[in-house]
């Protein structure tokens, strides 16, 4: 955990704890497993991706994550792609399976059908708060 200091109005310094962060951009094309470009990794995590089925992707996380102290976000959760008046037509769903695994599902909203090729420069972020 990184500790920063900020100055209060009285001139004294007070510690401020910042979260440890894992941030990456996820890409997935065709029948391939997702790939990542890691932007920041103060958590020291490694994610190994597999494609389990159309629109279903799993990441094995090492070391394990304590979800009770970690926020998890995947960007572009609702994606417009030919929807009526620009309304979202595709969904990215995330599931925290265990302390060492997450699943991302991509699907079309209207049909509920699973869909590949939706993860294009998609932000993934985990923040750990001690």
N, C-alpha and C positions, 0 to 999 in steps of 0.2 A: 504494500500500500504506500503510495506516495503521499508525503505530508508537505503541504505548502503553508506559508505563513502570510497573514494579512495584518495590516495595521488598523487598530480601532481608532475612534475619534480622540481618545485620550493619549494616543501615541504608543500604547503597549501592543505587543505582537501576540496573536492568538493562532494556534495551529488550526489548519483547515485540511481535512482528509479528502483526497480525491480518489475516485474509484480506479481500479485496475481495469484496463480495456483491451478487448480483442475486436478489431474492426477489419472487415474485408469486403471486397466486391465479388459476387458469385456470378459465374457465367455457365450456361448449359446449352449445348447444341446437339440436335439429333438424338442418337441413342447413347451418347456419351454421358459419363458421370460429370457432375459439376466440377469446375475448376475455380480457384480463388486467386485473387491478388490481395495479399495481406497488406493493409495500410498501417495498422498499429497493433502491437501485441505485447503489452506490458503484463499480461496474464501468463505468458509463456505457454500458450495452448498450441496444440497441433490438431487440425481437423482433417480427417481422411474421408472423402466422399465416395459414395456408390450410388448407382442408379438401380433401384429395385424393380421398377415397372414404369409404364408411361406415367409421367408426372409425379413420381414418388422417388425422393432422394433422401438418403440417410447419411449423416455425418457422425463418425465415431470421434469422440473428443478425448484427448489425453493432455494432462491429467484430468481427473473427474472434476465436475463443476458442482458447487453448492447452490442449487436453485433458490434456496431460501434467502440468499444474499446477492443474487445475480439477476439483473434485468436482461431481457433478451428481445431483440428487435430484428425483423427482416423487412427491408424497405419494399416499396412498390406493392403493397398488399392488395390493392385494387388497381387493375391495369386496364386502361381503355384501349381497345383494339377493334375498331369497327362497330362499337356499340352505338345504340340509338342516341343521337345528339351528344356524342362524346361520353355517354355514361359508361361506367366500368363494365367490362364484359368478362374479365378473367380475375381469378382470385389466387393468391398465394397464402396457403395455410401452414402454420408451424406448430409442431408438437414436441414437447420436451419428454422424450421417452424414459430417460433415466439420467443419472449423473454423468454418463459417458456417451449418450446418444441423443441426437435430435433428428426429426424428420421434417422435410419440407414437401408439401403437396401443391401442385399447380393444376388448376382446373378452369373450365369455362363455367360461368355462372348460370347461363340459360339452360344448359343441358346437364350440368354436373359431371361432364366427361373430363377425365384426366387429360393433361395437355403438356407436351414437352416444349422446349425452345422459349420459355417465358422468363427465364432467369438471365437477364442481360444487364451486366453492371449493377446488379441488385445488392444493396447494402445489407450486410449482416453485422450486428453489433451486440457484444456481451459486455456488461459492466458489472464488476464485482465490488460490493460495498462491505467492508469489514465491520 
